[in-house]
Amino acid sequence: MTKKLYRSNRDKIIGGVCGGLADYFEVDVTLVRVIVLVLMFAYGFGILAYILAMIIIPREPLSGI
């Protein structure tokens, strides 16, 4: 079974990008959110990267519907 990267429907605050990355890499979602915040404030390209990820990464398919 191959792993696919999706934006999360469960662990989301804005777009589900951090939740999807955490699921894909099997790490805690809080760690991913802290890394994204550091990138946003320290280097400035984090906001652009997050917006691009929201556009590029597909939403997780709804299961059971």
Predicted model as a PDB file, atoms N, CA, C, CB and O in Angstrom, pLDDT in the B-factor column:
MODEL        1                                                                  
ATOM      1  N   MET A   1       0.841  -1.177   0.000  1.00 67.00           N  
ATOM      2  CA  MET A   1       0.000   0.000   0.000  1.00 67.00           C  
ATOM      3  C   MET A   1       0.892   1.249   0.000  1.00 67.00           C  
ATOM      4  CB  MET A   1      -0.960  -0.007   1.224  1.00 67.00           C  
ATOM      5  O   MET A   1       1.804   1.365   0.819  1.00 67.00           O  
ATOM      6  N   THR A   2       0.631   2.156  -0.899  1.00 85.00           N  
ATOM      7  CA  THR A   2       1.423   3.381  -0.976  1.00 85.00           C  
ATOM      8  C   THR A   2       0.779   4.473  -0.140  1.00 85.00           C  
ATOM      9  CB  THR A   2       1.576   3.843  -2.436  1.00 85.00           C  
ATOM     10  O   THR A   2      -0.445   4.588  -0.073  1.00 85.00           O  
ATOM     11  N   LYS A   3       1.627   5.272   0.496  1.00 86.00           N  
ATOM     12  CA  LYS A   3       1.137   6.396   1.276  1.00 86.00           C  
ATOM     13  C   LYS A   3       0.941   7.587   0.352  1.00 86.00           C  
ATOM     14  CB  LYS A   3       2.111   6.744   2.431  1.00 86.00           C  
ATOM     15  O   LYS A   3       1.741   7.822  -0.554  1.00 86.00           O  
ATOM     16  N   LYS A   4      -0.128   8.333   0.588  1.00 90.00           N  
ATOM     17  CA  LYS A   4      -0.390   9.541  -0.181  1.00 90.00           C  
ATOM     18  C   LYS A   4      -0.528  10.711   0.770  1.00 90.00           C  
ATOM     19  CB  LYS A   4      -1.657   9.387  -1.049  1.00 90.00           C  
ATOM     20  O   LYS A   4      -1.013  10.567   1.892  1.00 90.00           O  
ATOM     21  N   LEU A   5      -0.100  11.852   0.313  1.00 91.00           N  
ATOM     22  CA  LEU A   5      -0.180  13.068   1.105  1.00 91.00           C  
ATOM     23  C   LEU A   5      -1.497  13.768   0.817  1.00 91.00           C  
ATOM     24  CB  LEU A   5       1.015  14.001   0.811  1.00 91.00           C  
ATOM     25  O   LEU A   5      -1.794  14.118  -0.326  1.00 91.00           O  
ATOM     26  N   TYR A   6      -2.282  13.968   1.868  1.00 93.00           N  
ATOM     27  CA  TYR A   6      -3.554  14.677   1.782  1.00 93.00           C  
ATOM     28  C   TYR A   6      -3.606  15.740   2.867  1.00 93.00           C  
ATOM     29  CB  TYR A   6      -4.750  13.697   1.914  1.00 93.00           C  
ATOM     30  O   TYR A   6      -2.918  15.636   3.882  1.00 93.00           O  
ATOM     31  N   ARG A   7      -4.426  16.767   2.648  1.00 92.00           N  
ATOM     32  CA  ARG A   7      -4.739  17.708   3.723  1.00 92.00           C  
ATOM     33  C   ARG A   7      -5.740  17.027   4.643  1.00 92.00           C  
ATOM     34  CB  ARG A   7      -5.306  19.070   3.164  1.00 92.00           C  
ATOM     35  O   ARG A   7      -6.686  16.395   4.175  1.00 92.00           O  
ATOM     36  N   SER A   8      -5.538  17.153   5.935  1.00 90.00           N  
ATOM     37  CA  SER A   8      -6.343  16.430   6.915  1.00 90.00           C  
ATOM     38  C   SER A   8      -7.722  17.053   7.086  1.00 90.00           C  
ATOM     39  CB  SER A   8      -5.627  16.389   8.252  1.00 90.00           C  
ATOM     40  O   SER A   8      -7.873  18.275   7.056  1.00 90.00           O  
ATOM     41  N   ASN A   9      -8.716  16.207   7.264  1.00 88.00           N  
ATOM     42  CA  ASN A   9     -10.058  16.659   7.622  1.00 88.00           C  
ATOM     43  C   ASN A   9     -10.240  16.662   9.140  1.00 88.00           C  
ATOM     44  CB  ASN A   9     -11.121  15.766   6.959  1.00 88.00           C  
ATOM     45  O   ASN A   9     -11.114  17.358   9.656  1.00 88.00           O  
ATOM     46  N   ARG A  10      -9.424  15.893   9.855  1.00 87.00           N  
ATOM     47  CA  ARG A  10      -9.565  15.753  11.303  1.00 87.00           C  
ATOM     48  C   ARG A  10      -8.721  16.764  12.069  1.00 87.00           C  
ATOM     49  CB  ARG A  10      -9.187  14.350  11.725  1.00 87.00           C  
ATOM     50  O   ARG A  10      -9.236  17.476  12.931  1.00 87.00           O  
ATOM     51  N   ASP A  11      -7.434  16.831  11.764  1.00 84.00           N  
ATOM     52  CA  ASP A  11      -6.499  17.709  12.472  1.00 84.00           C  
ATOM     53  C   ASP A  11      -6.249  18.965  11.657  1.00 84.00           C  
ATOM     54  CB  ASP A  11      -5.169  16.980  12.759  1.00 84.00           C  
ATOM     55  O   ASP A  11      -5.200  19.117  11.030  1.00 84.00           O  
ATOM     56  N   LYS A  12      -7.219  19.856  11.674  1.00 84.00           N  
ATOM     57  CA  LYS A  12      -7.019  21.073  10.897  1.00 84.00           C  
ATOM     58  C   LYS A  12      -7.406  22.283  11.728  1.00 84.00           C  
ATOM     59  CB  LYS A  12      -7.833  21.031   9.590  1.00 84.00           C  
ATOM     60  O   LYS A  12      -8.333  22.239  12.537  1.00 84.00           O  
ATOM     61  N   ILE A  13      -6.680  23.349  11.508  1.00 87.00           N  
ATOM     62  CA  ILE A  13      -7.021  24.638  12.111  1.00 87.00           C  
ATOM     63  C   ILE A  13      -7.379  25.608  10.992  1.00 87.00           C  
ATOM     64  CB  ILE A  13      -5.840  25.194  12.982  1.00 87.00           C  
ATOM     65  O   ILE A  13      -8.407  26.281  11.058  1.00 87.00           O  
ATOM     66  N   ILE A  14      -6.537  25.682   9.968  1.00 88.00           N  
ATOM     67  CA  ILE A  14      -6.820  26.566   8.833  1.00 88.00           C  
ATOM     68  C   ILE A  14      -7.152  25.732   7.603  1.00 88.00           C  
ATOM     69  CB  ILE A  14      -5.616  27.502   8.544  1.00 88.00           C  
ATOM     70  O   ILE A  14      -8.286  25.754   7.123  1.00 88.00           O  
ATOM     71  N   GLY A  15      -6.180  25.004   7.097  1.00 89.00           N  
ATOM     72  CA  GLY A  15      -6.405  24.264   5.860  1.00 89.00           C  
ATOM     73  C   GLY A  15      -6.127  22.778   5.946  1.00 89.00           C  
ATOM     74  O   GLY A  15      -6.373  22.053   4.982  1.00 89.00           O  
ATOM     75  N   GLY A  16      -5.622  22.305   7.075  1.00 91.00           N  
ATOM     76  CA  GLY A  16      -5.334  20.888   7.226  1.00 91.00           C  
ATOM     77  C   GLY A  16      -3.976  20.460   6.703  1.00 91.00           C  
ATOM     78  O   GLY A  16      -3.681  19.267   6.648  1.00 91.00           O  
ATOM     79  N   VAL A  17      -3.144  21.423   6.315  1.00 93.00           N  
ATOM     80  CA  VAL A  17      -1.834  21.089   5.756  1.00 93.00           C  
ATOM     81  C   VAL A  17      -0.941  20.451   6.827  1.00 93.00           C  
ATOM     82  CB  VAL A  17      -1.157  22.352   5.172  1.00 93.00           C  
ATOM     83  O   VAL A  17      -0.329  19.411   6.581  1.00 93.00           O  
ATOM     84  N   CYS A  18      -0.864  21.056   7.989  1.00 93.00           N  
ATOM     85  CA  CYS A  18      -0.010  20.519   9.058  1.00 93.00           C  
ATOM     86  C   CYS A  18      -0.493  19.148   9.513  1.00 93.00           C  
ATOM     87  CB  CYS A  18       0.025  21.481  10.253  1.00 93.00           C  
ATOM     88  O   CYS A  18       0.323  18.260   9.761  1.00 93.00           O  
ATOM     89  N   GLY A  19      -1.802  18.963   9.625  1.00 92.00           N  
ATOM     90  CA  GLY A  19      -2.343  17.665  10.001  1.00 92.00           C  
ATOM     91  C   GLY A  19      -2.036  16.601   8.966  1.00 92.00           C  
ATOM     92  O   GLY A  19      -1.736  15.459   9.314  1.00 92.00           O  
ATOM     93  N   GLY A  20      -2.108  16.964   7.707  1.00 93.00           N  
ATOM     94  CA  GLY A  20      -1.786  16.023   6.635  1.00 93.00           C  
ATOM     95  C   GLY A  20      -0.314  15.659   6.614  1.00 93.00           C  
ATOM     96  O   GLY A  20       0.035  14.496   6.410  1.00 93.00           O  
ATOM     97  N   LEU A  21       0.553  16.641   6.822  1.00 93.00           N  
ATOM     98  CA  LEU A  21       1.986  16.366   6.876  1.00 93.00           C  
ATOM     99  C   LEU A  21       2.322  15.478   8.080  1.00 93.00           C  
ATOM    100  CB  LEU A  21       2.783  17.684   6.944  1.00 93.00           C  
ATOM    101  O   LEU A  21       3.155  14.577   7.979  1.00 93.00           O  
ATOM    102  N   ALA A  22       1.676  15.735   9.205  1.00 94.00           N  
ATOM    103  CA  ALA A  22       1.915  14.921  10.402  1.00 94.00           C  
ATOM    104  C   ALA A  22       1.475  13.477  10.172  1.00 94.00           C  
ATOM    105  CB  ALA A  22       1.172  15.514  11.615  1.00 94.00           C  
ATOM    106  O   ALA A  22       2.170  12.547  10.581  1.00 94.00           O  
ATOM    107  N   ASP A  23       0.336  13.283   9.526  1.00 92.00           N  
ATOM    108  CA  ASP A  23      -0.126  11.926   9.207  1.00 92.00           C  
ATOM    109  C   ASP A  23       0.841  11.230   8.253  1.00 92.00           C  
ATOM    110  CB  ASP A  23      -1.536  11.966   8.590  1.00 92.00           C  
ATOM    111  O   ASP A  23       1.151  10.052   8.432  1.00 92.00           O  
ATOM    112  N   TYR A  24       1.310  11.941   7.261  1.00 93.00           N  
ATOM    113  CA  TYR A  24       2.190  11.357   6.250  1.00 93.00           C  
ATOM    114  C   TYR A  24       3.533  10.934   6.845  1.00 93.00           C  
ATOM    115  CB  TYR A  24       2.416  12.351   5.115  1.00 93.00           C  
ATOM    116  O   TYR A  24       4.032   9.845   6.561  1.00 93.00           O  
ATOM    117  N   PHE A  25       4.112  11.808   7.676  1.00 94.00           N  
ATOM    118  CA  PHE A  25       5.424  11.515   8.258  1.00 94.00           C  
ATOM    119  C   PHE A  25       5.328  10.797   9.607  1.00 94.00           C  
ATOM    120  CB  PHE A  25       6.208  12.800   8.425  1.00 94.00           C  
ATOM    121  O   PHE A  25       6.348  10.485  10.222  1.00 94.00           O  
ATOM    122  N   GLU A  26       4.101  10.538  10.062  1.00 93.00           N  
ATOM    123  CA  GLU A  26       3.832   9.811  11.315  1.00 93.00           C  
ATOM    124  C   GLU A  26       4.514  10.469  12.510  1.00 93.00           C  
ATOM    125  CB  GLU A  26       4.296   8.358  11.196  1.00 93.00           C  
ATOM    126  O   GLU A  26       5.201   9.811  13.292  1.00 93.00           O  
ATOM    127  N   VAL A  27       4.311  11.788  12.637  1.00 95.00           N  
ATOM    128  CA  VAL A  27       4.800  12.553  13.781  1.00 95.00           C  
ATOM    129  C   VAL A  27       3.625  13.307  14.393  1.00 95.00           C  
ATOM    130  CB  VAL A  27       5.944  13.538  13.362  1.00 95.00           C  
ATOM    131  O   VAL A  27       2.534  13.352  13.824  1.00 95.00           O  
ATOM    132  N   ASP A  28       3.864  13.892  15.552  1.00 95.00           N  
ATOM    133  CA  ASP A  28       2.819  14.646  16.237  1.00 95.00           C  
ATOM    134  C   ASP A  28       2.516  15.931  15.468  1.00 95.00           C  
ATOM    135  CB  ASP A  28       3.240  14.968  17.691  1.00 95.00           C  
ATOM    136  O   ASP A  28       3.424  16.605  14.981  1.00 95.00           O  
ATOM    137  N   VAL A  29       1.246  16.256  15.369  1.00 94.00           N  
ATOM    138  CA  VAL A  29       0.834  17.430  14.602  1.00 94.00           C  
ATOM    139  C   VAL A  29       1.337  18.717  15.249  1.00 94.00           C  
ATOM    140  CB  VAL A  29      -0.690  17.470  14.471  1.00 94.00           C  
ATOM    141  O   VAL A  29       1.574  19.703  14.551  1.00 94.00           O  
ATOM    142  N   THR A  30       1.505  18.721  16.568  1.00 94.00           N  
ATOM    143  CA  THR A  30       2.016  19.909  17.250  1.00 94.00           C  
ATOM    144  C   THR A  30       3.439  20.226  16.807  1.00 94.00           C  
ATOM    145  CB  THR A  30       1.970  19.715  18.768  1.00 94.00           C  
ATOM    146  O   THR A  30       3.790  21.394  16.639  1.00 94.00           O  
ATOM    147  N   LEU A  31       4.247  19.212  16.620  1.00 95.00           N  
ATOM    148  CA  LEU A  31       5.623  19.407  16.148  1.00 95.00           C  
ATOM    149  C   LEU A  31       5.630  20.048  14.765  1.00 95.00           C  
ATOM    150  CB  LEU A  31       6.381  18.065  16.114  1.00 95.00           C  
ATOM    151  O   LEU A  31       6.413  20.963  14.510  1.00 95.00           O  
ATOM    152  N   VAL A  32       4.776  19.581  13.885  1.00 92.00           N  
ATOM    153  CA  VAL A  32       4.703  20.143  12.530  1.00 92.00           C  
ATOM    154  C   VAL A  32       4.244  21.596  12.591  1.00 92.00           C  
ATOM    155  CB  VAL A  32       3.743  19.312  11.639  1.00 92.00           C  
ATOM    156  O   VAL A  32       4.771  22.445  11.873  1.00 92.00           O  
ATOM    157  N   ARG A  33       3.266  21.884  13.444  1.00 92.00           N  
ATOM    158  CA  ARG A  33       2.773  23.261  13.558  1.00 92.00           C  
ATOM    159  C   ARG A  33       3.853  24.202  14.089  1.00 92.00           C  
ATOM    160  CB  ARG A  33       1.545  23.311  14.473  1.00 92.00           C  
ATOM    161  O   ARG A  33       3.964  25.338  13.628  1.00 92.00           O  
ATOM    162  N   VAL A  34       4.647  23.740  15.049  1.00 93.00           N  
ATOM    163  CA  VAL A  34       5.727  24.569  15.583  1.00 93.00           C  
ATOM    164  C   VAL A  34       6.769  24.841  14.503  1.00 93.00           C  
ATOM    165  CB  VAL A  34       6.384  23.889  16.803  1.00 93.00           C  
ATOM    166  O   VAL A  34       7.259  25.964  14.385  1.00 93.00           O  
ATOM    167  N   ILE A  35       7.109  23.825  13.718  1.00 90.00           N  
ATOM    168  CA  ILE A  35       8.082  24.006  12.632  1.00 90.00           C  
ATOM    169  C   ILE A  35       7.560  25.004  11.607  1.00 90.00           C  
ATOM    170  CB  ILE A  35       8.394  22.658  11.949  1.00 90.00           C  
ATOM    171  O   ILE A  35       8.306  25.864  11.140  1.00 90.00           O  
ATOM    172  N   VAL A  36       6.297  24.894  11.260  1.00 88.00           N  
ATOM    173  CA  VAL A  36       5.707  25.823  10.287  1.00 88.00           C  
ATOM    174  C   VAL A  36       5.700  27.249  10.842  1.00 88.00           C  
ATOM    175  CB  VAL A  36       4.266  25.384   9.920  1.00 88.00           C  
ATOM    176  O   VAL A  36       5.994  28.194  10.110  1.00 88.00           O  
ATOM    177  N   LEU A  37       5.370  27.415  12.118  1.00 88.00           N  
ATOM    178  CA  LEU A  37       5.383  28.752  12.718  1.00 88.00           C  
ATOM    179  C   LEU A  37       6.783  29.352  12.728  1.00 88.00           C  
ATOM    180  CB  LEU A  37       4.834  28.698  14.140  1.00 88.00           C  
ATOM    181  O   LEU A  37       6.948  30.541  12.453  1.00 88.00           O  
ATOM    182  N   VAL A  38       7.788  28.546  13.040  1.00 89.00           N  
ATOM    183  CA  VAL A  38       9.167  29.034  13.026  1.00 89.00           C  
ATOM    184  C   VAL A  38       9.550  29.480  11.615  1.00 89.00           C  
ATOM    185  CB  VAL A  38      10.141  27.940  13.532  1.00 89.00           C  
ATOM    186  O   VAL A  38      10.174  30.527  11.440  1.00 89.00           O  
ATOM    187  N   LEU A  39       9.176  28.687  10.612  1.00 85.00           N  
ATOM    188  CA  LEU A  39       9.485  29.061   9.229  1.00 85.00           C  
ATOM    189  C   LEU A  39       8.766  30.336   8.822  1.00 85.00           C  
ATOM    190  CB  LEU A  39       9.112  27.931   8.278  1.00 85.00           C  
ATOM    191  O   LEU A  39       9.307  31.147   8.070  1.00 85.00           O  
ATOM    192  N   MET A  40       7.538  30.513   9.321  1.00 85.00           N  
ATOM    193  CA  MET A  40       6.783  31.716   8.974  1.00 85.00           C  
ATOM    194  C   MET A  40       7.421  32.966   9.555  1.00 85.00           C  
ATOM    195  CB  MET A  40       5.350  31.597   9.460  1.00 85.00           C  
ATOM    196  O   MET A  40       7.503  33.991   8.879  1.00 85.00           O  
ATOM    197  N   PHE A  41       7.872  32.891  10.799  1.00 87.00           N  
ATOM    198  CA  PHE A  41       8.401  34.079  11.451  1.00 87.00           C  
ATOM    199  C   PHE A  41       9.894  34.277  11.211  1.00 87.00           C  
ATOM    200  CB  PHE A  41       8.137  34.006  12.925  1.00 87.00           C  
ATOM    201  O   PHE A  41      10.357  35.416  11.148  1.00 87.00           O  
ATOM    202  N   ALA A  42      10.644  33.210  11.076  1.00 82.00           N  
ATOM    203  CA  ALA A  42      12.087  33.342  10.947  1.00 82.00           C  
ATOM    204  C   ALA A  42      12.522  33.658   9.526  1.00 82.00           C  
ATOM    205  CB  ALA A  42      12.759  32.084  11.410  1.00 82.00           C  
ATOM    206  O   ALA A  42      13.402  34.494   9.317  1.00 82.00           O  
ATOM    207  N   TYR A  43      11.924  33.011   8.563  1.00 73.00           N  
ATOM    208  CA  TYR A  43      12.397  33.154   7.184  1.00 73.00           C  
ATOM    209  C   TYR A  43      11.403  33.858   6.271  1.00 73.00           C  
ATOM    210  CB  TYR A  43      12.714  31.804   6.617  1.00 73.00           C  
ATOM    211  O   TYR A  43      11.786  34.331   5.202  1.00 73.00           O  
ATOM    212  N   GLY A  44      10.146  33.938   6.662  1.00 77.00           N  
ATOM    213  CA  GLY A  44       9.164  34.680   5.897  1.00 77.00           C  
ATOM    214  C   GLY A  44       8.532  33.943   4.733  1.00 77.00           C  
ATOM    215  O   GLY A  44       7.481  34.361   4.246  1.00 77.00           O  
ATOM    216  N   PHE A  45       9.143  32.853   4.269  1.00 79.00           N  
ATOM    217  CA  PHE A  45       8.556  32.154   3.135  1.00 79.00           C  
ATOM    218  C   PHE A  45       7.551  31.099   3.585  1.00 79.00           C  
ATOM    219  CB  PHE A  45       9.647  31.509   2.296  1.00 79.00           C  
ATOM    220  O   PHE A  45       6.921  30.456   2.746  1.00 79.00           O  
ATOM    221  N   GLY A  46       7.394  30.914   4.871  1.00 79.00           N  
ATOM    222  CA  GLY A  46       6.468  29.903   5.398  1.00 79.00           C  
ATOM    223  C   GLY A  46       5.017  30.174   5.036  1.00 79.00           C  
ATOM    224  O   GLY A  46       4.254  29.243   4.777  1.00 79.00           O  
ATOM    225  N   ILE A  47       4.636  31.433   5.016  1.00 85.00           N  
ATOM    226  CA  ILE A  47       3.252  31.784   4.671  1.00 85.00           C  
ATOM    227  C   ILE A  47       2.973  31.435   3.217  1.00 85.00           C  
ATOM    228  CB  ILE A  47       2.983  33.288   4.922  1.00 85.00           C  
ATOM    229  O   ILE A  47       1.936  30.852   2.902  1.00 85.00           O  
ATOM    230  N   LEU A  48       3.887  31.786   2.343  1.00 86.00           N  
ATOM    231  CA  LEU A  48       3.725  31.461   0.935  1.00 86.00           C  
ATOM    232  C   LEU A  48       3.721  29.946   0.722  1.00 86.00           C  
ATOM    233  CB  LEU A  48       4.838  32.112   0.106  1.00 86.00           C  
ATOM    234  O   LEU A  48       2.919  29.427  -0.055  1.00 86.00           O  
ATOM    235  N   ALA A  49       4.615  29.244   1.413  1.00 86.00           N  
ATOM    236  CA  ALA A  49       4.679  27.786   1.293  1.00 86.00           C  
ATOM    237  C   ALA A  49       3.386  27.145   1.785  1.00 86.00           C  
ATOM    238  CB  ALA A  49       5.877  27.232   2.081  1.00 86.00           C  
ATOM    239  O   ALA A  49       2.909  26.186   1.178  1.00 86.00           O  
ATOM    240  N   TYR A  50       2.810  27.656   2.874  1.00 88.00           N  
ATOM    241  CA  TYR A  50       1.565  27.106   3.402  1.00 88.00           C  
ATOM    242  C   TYR A  50       0.415  27.320   2.416  1.00 88.00           C  
ATOM    243  CB  TYR A  50       1.231  27.746   4.759  1.00 88.00           C  
ATOM    244  O   TYR A  50      -0.382  26.412   2.184  1.00 88.00           O  
ATOM    245  N   ILE A  51       0.330  28.502   1.848  1.00 91.00           N  
ATOM    246  CA  ILE A  51      -0.733  28.795   0.878  1.00 91.00           C  
ATOM    247  C   ILE A  51      -0.582  27.915  -0.361  1.00 91.00           C  
ATOM    248  CB  ILE A  51      -0.709  30.289   0.477  1.00 91.00           C  
ATOM    249  O   ILE A  51      -1.569  27.385  -0.871  1.00 91.00           O  
ATOM    250  N   LEU A  52       0.644  27.759  -0.842  1.00 93.00           N  
ATOM    251  CA  LEU A  52       0.874  26.880  -1.991  1.00 93.00           C  
ATOM    252  C   LEU A  52       0.522  25.432  -1.663  1.00 93.00           C  
ATOM    253  CB  LEU A  52       2.332  26.971  -2.445  1.00 93.00           C  
ATOM    254  O   LEU A  52      -0.032  24.721  -2.501  1.00 93.00           O  
ATOM    255  N   ALA A  53       0.841  24.997  -0.449  1.00 92.00           N  
ATOM    256  CA  ALA A  53       0.505  23.626  -0.038  1.00 92.00           C  
ATOM    257  C   ALA A  53      -1.005  23.435   0.018  1.00 92.00           C  
ATOM    258  CB  ALA A  53       1.130  23.301   1.334  1.00 92.00           C  
ATOM    259  O   ALA A  53      -1.506  22.367  -0.333  1.00 92.00           O  
ATOM    260  N   MET A  54      -1.742  24.467   0.460  1.00 93.00           N  
ATOM    261  CA  MET A  54      -3.208  24.366   0.488  1.00 93.00           C  
ATOM    262  C   MET A  54      -3.765  24.217  -0.929  1.00 93.00           C  
ATOM    263  CB  MET A  54      -3.826  25.610   1.174  1.00 93.00           C  
ATOM    264  O   MET A  54      -4.780  23.550  -1.133  1.00 93.00           O  
ATOM    265  N   ILE A  55      -3.110  24.829  -1.891  1.00 95.00           N  
ATOM    266  CA  ILE A  55      -3.572  24.755  -3.276  1.00 95.00           C  
ATOM    267  C   ILE A  55      -3.174  23.435  -3.922  1.00 95.00           C  
ATOM    268  CB  ILE A  55      -3.012  25.921  -4.087  1.00 95.00           C  
ATOM    269  O   ILE A  55      -3.968  22.836  -4.647  1.00 95.00           O  
ATOM    270  N   ILE A  56      -1.954  22.978  -3.664  1.00 95.00           N  
ATOM    271  CA  ILE A  56      -1.408  21.811  -4.359  1.00 95.00           C  
ATOM    272  C   ILE A  56      -1.848  20.485  -3.748  1.00 95.00           C  
ATOM    273  CB  ILE A  56       0.093  21.881  -4.363  1.00 95.00           C  
ATOM    274  O   ILE A  56      -2.201  19.559  -4.478  1.00 95.00           O  
ATOM    275  N   ILE A  57      -1.832  20.380  -2.419  1.00 94.00           N  
ATOM    276  CA  ILE A  57      -2.145  19.103  -1.757  1.00 94.00           C  
ATOM    277  C   ILE A  57      -3.654  18.890  -1.750  1.00 94.00           C  
ATOM    278  CB  ILE A  57      -1.584  19.074  -0.300  1.00 94.00           C  
ATOM    279  O   ILE A  57      -4.391  19.762  -1.288  1.00 94.00           O  
ATOM    280  N   PRO A  58      -4.132  17.754  -2.250  1.00 93.00           N  
ATOM    281  CA  PRO A  58      -5.576  17.509  -2.283  1.00 93.00           C  
ATOM    282  C   PRO A  58      -6.132  17.220  -0.891  1.00 93.00           C  
ATOM    283  CB  PRO A  58      -5.892  16.344  -3.218  1.00 93.00           C  
ATOM    284  O   PRO A  58      -5.416  16.756  -0.003  1.00 93.00           O  
ATOM    285  N   ARG A  59      -7.411  17.503  -0.720  1.00 93.00           N  
ATOM    286  CA  ARG A  59      -8.090  17.227   0.535  1.00 93.00           C  
ATOM    287  C   ARG A  59      -8.266  15.732   0.702  1.00 93.00           C  
ATOM    288  CB  ARG A  59      -9.447  17.942   0.594  1.00 93.00           C  
ATOM    289  O   ARG A  59      -8.474  15.014  -0.276  1.00 93.00           O  
ATOM    290  N   GLU A  60      -8.183  15.257   1.940  1.00 88.00           N  
ATOM    291  CA  GLU A  60      -8.362  13.849   2.257  1.00 88.00           C  
ATOM    292  C   GLU A  60      -9.772  13.402   1.859  1.00 88.00           C  
ATOM    293  CB  GLU A  60      -8.111  13.593   3.763  1.00 88.00           C  
ATOM    294  O   GLU A  60     -10.747  14.082   2.179  1.00 88.00           O  
ATOM    295  N   PRO A  61      -9.891  12.262   1.163  1.00 86.00           N  
ATOM    296  CA  PRO A  61     -11.222  11.791   0.769  1.00 86.00           C  
ATOM    297  C   PRO A  61     -12.048  11.435   1.996  1.00 86.00           C  
ATOM    298  CB  PRO A  61     -11.111  10.573  -0.168  1.00 86.00           C  
ATOM    299  O   PRO A  61     -11.538  10.889   2.974  1.00 86.00           O  
ATOM    300  N   LEU A  62     -13.332  11.755   1.923  1.00 82.00           N  
ATOM    301  CA  LEU A  62     -14.240  11.396   3.015  1.00 82.00           C  
ATOM    302  C   LEU A  62     -14.502   9.905   2.974  1.00 82.00           C  
ATOM    303  CB  LEU A  62     -15.573  12.186   2.924  1.00 82.00           C  
ATOM    304  O   LEU A  62     -14.834   9.357   1.923  1.00 82.00           O  
ATOM    305  N   SER A  63     -14.353   9.244   4.116  1.00 72.00           N  
ATOM    306  CA  SER A  63     -14.565   7.790   4.156  1.00 72.00           C  
ATOM    307  C   SER A  63     -15.967   7.505   4.688  1.00 72.00           C  
ATOM    308  CB  SER A  63     -13.483   7.086   5.044  1.00 72.00           C  
ATOM    309  O   SER A  63     -16.461   8.202   5.574  1.00 72.00           O  
ATOM    310  N   GLY A  64     -16.585   6.494   4.147  1.00 50.00           N  
ATOM    311  CA  GLY A  64     -17.895   6.064   4.615  1.00 50.00           C  
ATOM    312  C   GLY A  64     -19.059   6.794   3.980  1.00 50.00           C  
ATOM    313  O   GLY A  64     -20.201   6.623   4.406  1.00 50.00           O  
ATOM    314  N   ILE A  65     -18.793   7.604   2.971  1.00 51.00           N  
ATOM    315  CA  ILE A  65     -19.916   8.315   2.326  1.00 51.00           C  
ATOM    316  C   ILE A  65     -20.070   7.802   0.929  1.00 51.00           C  
ATOM    317  CB  ILE A  65     -19.697   9.854   2.315  1.00 51.00           C  
ATOM    318  O   ILE A  65     -20.951   8.255   0.198  1.00 51.00           O  
TER     319      ILE A  65                                                      
ENDMDL                                                                          
END                                                                             
